[in-house]
Every structure is written in structure tokens, then in C-alpha cells.
Amino acid sequence: MRSYVIGSIIRYMKLVVKKSKLAGTVNIPGSKSHTIRAIAIASLADGESRIRKPLVASDTLSAFSAYKLLGAQTLKQDDWMIKGVSGKPRVPDNVIDVGNSGTTLYIALGSAALVDGSTVFTGDDQIRRRPAGPLIDALNALGARVESTRGNGMAPIIVYGPMNGGYIKLDGSKTSQYLTSLLLNCPLARGETTIEVENLIEKPYVEMTLRWIEEQGIEVENTGFERFHIPGGQSYKAFDRAIPADFSSATFFMCAAAITGADLTLAGLDMNDTQGDKVVADMLARMGAGVEQTPLGLRVSGGNLRGAELDLADTPDALPALAVTACFAEGETRLVNVAQARLKETDRIFVMREELSKMGADIEELLDGLIIRGSVLKSAVVNGHYDHRVIMALAIAGLALDGETTVHAAEALSVTFPTFVELMESAGAEMQVLN
């Protein structure tokens, strides 16, 4: 059995869930994706930035620590203060351990390529199975020297900089985070960079990155999300900004409301934000849930759910929660075009099929998704596979089932949503973490 060490205490955790009646208003925490981009830009900027309402979770703290090692001066209070390196990150005095944060690994690899010297990255066992080969190849083509210590395109990774710029072709079919790393860091390279992108997925995350850098006054020529031209020698400036609420986290509350017949209002969500997972609200409405924008926030209520075909190419993080929701819908639901879900903390397509089958789901695995037919689920003992989104998805299934559902390997809840159980309880959920 895997364990997590907190201080000197070894913890094994399980999440126990009972059928619950949910209601009320929930304040959704800040966006992980926005928080990590804010940390990176503030750390590379000239001057001191203030990040208000950041997400405080393992992934964002990994980014905070990584950029501190790259030379940023940091202060964690209610707001996070970061004094940047003026575009010149330093050689770290230790190995950078990104923990479980793939976003931190990919973005910070690009920042390390700006260093005049070497940087070593590692992470937990899941990170050491996450592919980084296309980004490694891109940074090498731009003048850095980047090596996977095991020669498999995965961490541990050594980066020798600085990169200069140049012309590259990038395969965008596995994750948008390779492109995000280059868009954030190449403006600080010495020369200009041209990126030709093929098969780009997760476009909303790239739009988020572009909005951040455009608001900074960074010049990027974007031709149809297929070609990007980035002049070198640019710079970031300090900023003061609040982080918007996280639609990826809100997905679990939306889906919980839909399957339990609840009436929940999710406060803090901005439907004008660039986050891709905001389309989950539209997907649930298509399936028959009640979805309404109110002055207090996004109101979601249960209904007679029906199956639908949902293209998750831009929203892979929504797959676990939507797979659960589909079990409660009449007819067939197809979650498609999301092969990259196999490359997350776990192979989420395989894992969700395996665990929901234990609960009685009629579920079929595709190469790029799942087919799920309306099922009569039963409470069960299931495995969260140390994957935060799998754990939360299985937990919301338990909220709609008689008996007691136990989710083992639940330690990873802290990765992006450490207050998940607390907020669920505030809405009436019977949910308890046990060691």
C-alpha cells in the first residue's frame, strides 16, 4: 500500500460516503490553472506582484516552491507576494521536486531553459510516468540541452540553458501544456521563436495562457492556433490580480447536484472566464439538469437525466465526474475524443471503467473515451488510485447511493482541492476522511 508522509506521520486515507441531501451555496476555491500561470509570470517579471485569492493546494504550492528555487523571492500570506527575477531565473541550489503537478513540471521546464546553467526536475511516481518528450525535443531545438535521465522522455529531467529561440514543430495531440510552457517562456529568450502546432487539443487552456501574456503586453502572433510567432527579448511586469474560481473543481458539485436531485448554487464562477471546464454546465443542461446563472452564482439542480454524446477534447479533467453522471442518465452516454485522459495522474479511462464496474455500471472502454449506459449503481468499496479527480468522482457517486461507499487511496485530495470534503459537508454531504 502506498503512503503519504506528512511531517513524521505516515498516513493512509480512505473516504467514506453515505447517501445525502445536498442544498445551499458553496464558495468554489481559486483556479489551479490560473494560479500556476500567475506564479510563473510573477516569478519571471520585473518587480513585486500580488496574487489574491490563490488556490492553496499541493499543485500550486509545488509551483510556488519551484519558482522560489529558480530565484523568485516569495511570501505566503492570505495573498501571495512574489518578487520576480526580471526574466533571468537562476541556477537552483537544489533539485526541483514538482510533487504531483504536471502543469508545474511542463511550465517550469521552459523557465529552466532560460537559466544560464543546469536545473534538475523530479516528482512523485505519477509524475515520473508523465510524458514530456515533445517539450524536451522543442526546448532542444530552441538551443537548450534537455535530457531525460532514463532516456524515456519522462522525469527526472536535466535542463541546461539558456535557449536562444528558433523554429520548431510541436505535436499538440497529448496535452496543451507543452505549448503553454513555450508561449510563457519563449518571449524571454534571446531570439525570436516560431512554433508550428499540429493536432492541438485543449484549446481553452491555450486561450487562458494567451490572455495572461497579452494582458502583460507580450507580443505573440497567433495564426489560427496553428502557428505562433514570438519575438524574443520581451519582459513581464509586476501585477496585482485576483484568481477566479475553478470550474474544474466546481464540476464535482455540478455533477453531484445533477445526480442527487439537489439544488446547489456555486459562488464565484465567471462564465466569461477562459477556463474550458465551464462548458460542463452546458453539457449537464443538455443531459437534463437545471442550470441557471443567478446574481449569487451558478445554480445547478437535478432533473431527469438523459444520455448524450459529449466531446471532451478540450475538457479532459471532466471525464471522471461526467462518467459518474452518465450512470444516472437514461439511455447511452458517449464520452469521446479524450484519449489524453489516459496520460493524466492515472489512465482515467481505464480506471473509471474499472471502478464504476465495481458499483454495477454498464460501461465500455473506448480507445479515446467511454460508453456508459444508464445503470442501477450500488454502494461499494472502490479504489481512488491516488488520483484526486477519480477520488472525488467516486465520492459523488456515493452521495446518490443507499449504504456506504468507501474510496481507498484517497490521499491525493490535497492535490487540487484540499477543502473538497469540508465544502461538501457544508452543503449537507455525509462524507468523512478516515486514516
Summary of the structure (lengths in Angstrom):
residues: 435
radius of gyration: 21.2
end to end distance: 13.1
largest distance: 62.1
contacts: 1666
relative contact order: 0.15
helix: 34%
strand: 27%
